């Protein structure tokens, strides 16, 4: 399992519409349930969030993982703004 988690770090994440969200910096683990909770992205796409904002994408939003990560949903409006 740890080897697979390490393979997720560094992958690019895209919205269902193909918009680049950012690159996975860290994989956040829910230790109680021993499952992936979210994917942490620093410096997310400024057209989606405030410039230089870091976000956590819930793992339940992940549709598929391969050479890139494609989400099954992402908010339409700019989020995580201060």
C-alpha positions as CSV (number, residue, x, y, z in Angstrom):
1,X,0.0,0.0,0.0
2,X,2.8,2.5,0.8
3,X,4.4,2.0,-2.5
4,X,1.1,2.8,-4.3
5,X,0.7,6.0,-2.2
6,X,4.2,7.1,-3.1
7,X,3.3,6.7,-6.7
8,X,0.4,9.2,-6.3
9,X,2.7,12.0,-5.1
10,X,3.8,14.2,-8.0
11,X,0.8,13.3,-10.3
12,X,-1.1,16.1,-12.0
13,X,-4.8,16.5,-11.0
14,X,-7.5,17.5,-13.5
15,X,-11.2,18.5,-13.2
16,X,-13.8,16.4,-15.0
17,X,-13.7,19.1,-17.7
18,X,-9.9,18.8,-18.1
19,X,-8.8,21.9,-16.2
20,X,-5.5,21.5,-14.5
21,X,-5.9,21.7,-10.7
22,X,-2.3,21.1,-9.5
23,X,0.2,18.5,-8.5
24,X,-0.1,16.1,-5.6
25,X,2.4,17.1,-2.9
26,X,1.2,14.8,-0.1
27,X,-1.3,12.1,0.4
28,X,-3.3,12.5,3.7
29,X,-4.1,9.3,5.4
30,X,-7.1,8.6,7.7
31,X,-5.2,6.5,10.3
32,X,-8.4,5.5,12.1
33,X,-9.8,3.8,8.9
34,X,-6.4,3.2,7.3
35,X,-7.6,4.9,4.0
36,X,-6.6,7.9,1.9
37,X,-8.5,10.9,3.1
38,X,-7.4,13.6,0.7
39,X,-4.7,14.7,-1.7
40,X,-2.8,17.9,-0.7
41,X,-1.9,20.4,-3.4
42,X,0.3,23.4,-2.8
43,X,0.2,26.2,-5.3
44,X,-3.1,25.1,-6.9
45,X,-4.2,26.6,-10.3
46,X,-4.9,30.3,-9.6
47,X,-7.9,30.3,-11.9
48,X,-9.6,27.9,-9.5
49,X,-8.3,29.1,-6.1
50,X,-6.5,32.2,-4.8
51,X,-2.9,32.5,-6.1
52,X,-0.4,30.4,-4.1
53,X,-3.3,28.7,-2.2
54,X,-2.9,25.2,-0.9
55,X,-5.9,22.9,-1.0
56,X,-6.9,19.4,0.0
57,X,-8.9,17.5,-2.5
58,X,-11.2,14.8,-0.9
59,X,-10.2,11.4,-2.2
60,X,-13.8,10.6,-2.8
61,X,-13.7,13.1,-5.6
62,X,-11.1,10.9,-7.5
63,X,-12.5,9.2,-10.5
64,X,-9.4,7.6,-11.8
65,X,-5.6,7.4,-11.3
66,X,-3.1,6.6,-14.0
67,X,-0.4,8.8,-15.4
68,X,-2.7,11.7,-14.2
69,X,-5.6,11.9,-11.7
70,X,-9.0,12.8,-13.0
71,X,-11.7,14.0,-10.6
72,X,-15.3,13.1,-10.8
73,X,-16.3,16.6,-9.4
74,X,-14.8,19.9,-8.6
75,X,-16.6,23.1,-7.5
76,X,-17.5,25.5,-10.3
77,X,-16.8,28.7,-8.5
78,X,-13.4,29.9,-7.3
79,X,-12.9,28.3,-3.9
80,X,-10.8,28.6,-0.8
81,X,-10.4,32.3,-1.2
82,X,-9.4,34.4,1.7
